[in-house]
Amino acid sequence: MQLRGRRLYFVVWGTSYAIWIFVALMTAISMHRLNLWFWKMPGGFWESLKLPLVNNLIYATLSPIVLLLALRYPINRATWKLRVPLYLGGAVTFAASHVALRMLVYPVMDSMTKQPFPVGWSLFMRLFLYNLPDDCFSVFLAVVVIAHTMHHYRESRSRELRASQLETRLAQAQLRALKSQLQPHFLFNTLHSISTLMLTNVTAADAMLVRLSELLRLSLDNNSVQETTLNREMQFVEVYLEIEKMRFGDRLQVRCEVDADTLDARVPHLLLQPLVENAIRHGASRRAEGGEVWITAARRHDELIIEVGDNGPGFSPQRDGAGKHGLGLNATRERLQVFYGNRQRLEIHSAPGRGTIVEVQIPWNTGAAAVMYELEAIHGLR
């Protein structure tokens, strides 16, 4: 931090000298051309440059001090009554310092005798009164305005950063809350399946308990994870499907068509399980002769397209689709909104007698970094 602070001071002073020397050169060029073309006065460029250069080098030395003090003690609503008098005193001190240094390093010549004025109080007061307006308004005030502009910009960026951090924490809290709803939800339904099977096939129920323990282990291993790969998500779903197959036997057929190049794609943890559970509960299990559930995944340009479908009875979205999706699907929809904002889409395609397909579109991402939460997504949940 100390090294960074020293670099900042060097940058401020270097910038100050560069700006003021540039101003001195522009002033000298204008004066030199004016003397040659308008006043017809002979003289070299150095003669036109000496006085502006001396003045501006003094300004370049004093300006960073004013800038840093103004940044440290800005004027605001709470402090303006105390700091405005201090700034007025600072302006007078700035002018006096400039005049004192100017008087010491560059002699003031008497235009009549061509001799330098003696350094003393009389010369100081004449130069001070002559330079006071320009020093206070053209230089000191300009530096103070620049400092306050920098201060307000820095404060604005700091507020935006704090707001962004708070929004991110809010999004993370919402994701944890939604995931905490999903975890006991599928656990309860799985235990219900085991309880049902215990009445007809104890051996199968015992095997189902083994699979449930594996499912719980996978769940606990990823308890604090919000994002995972599609490959790991498929492994989780496969264990869940094995449990459901023990319950339904040959009445449940599963088909997976997941492109190999999509397995490394990043997806929210517990994305597929609620969709598969809905496909079995509201779709495949409703067919007396048994049903089919399928999972597909493919990349389309910069999007990952996932479909979970069933050949169940389907439904009419206009009539009863709004209320039958349940906690799992609603929580999944909200999690996608928090994760990706308007860059995601979850659509349900269904019709009576034609089954149901849930299509999820999310941004393609294979990086190891967690998904960045978008502010617009958080506002969308409010």
Secondary structure, 3 states (H helix, E strand, C coil): CHHHHHHHHHHHHHHHHHHHHHHHHHHHHHHHHHHHHCCCCCCCHHHHHHHHHHHHHHHHHHHHHHHHHHHHCCCCCCCHHHHHHHHHHHHHHHHHHHHHHHHHHCCCECCCCCCECCCCHHHHHHHHHHHHHHHHHHHHHHHHHHHHHHHHHHHHHHHHHHHHHHHHHHHHHHHHHHHHHHHHHHHHHHHHHHHHHHCCCHHHHHHHHHHHHHHHHHHHHCCCCCEEEHHHHHHHHHHHHHHHHHHHHHHEEEEEEECHHHCCCEEECCCHHHHHHHHHHHCHHHCCCCEEEEEEEEEECCEEEEEEEECCCCCCHHHHHCCCCHHHHHHHHHHHHHHHHHHCEEEEEECCCCCEEEEEEEECCCCCCCCCCCHHHHHHHC
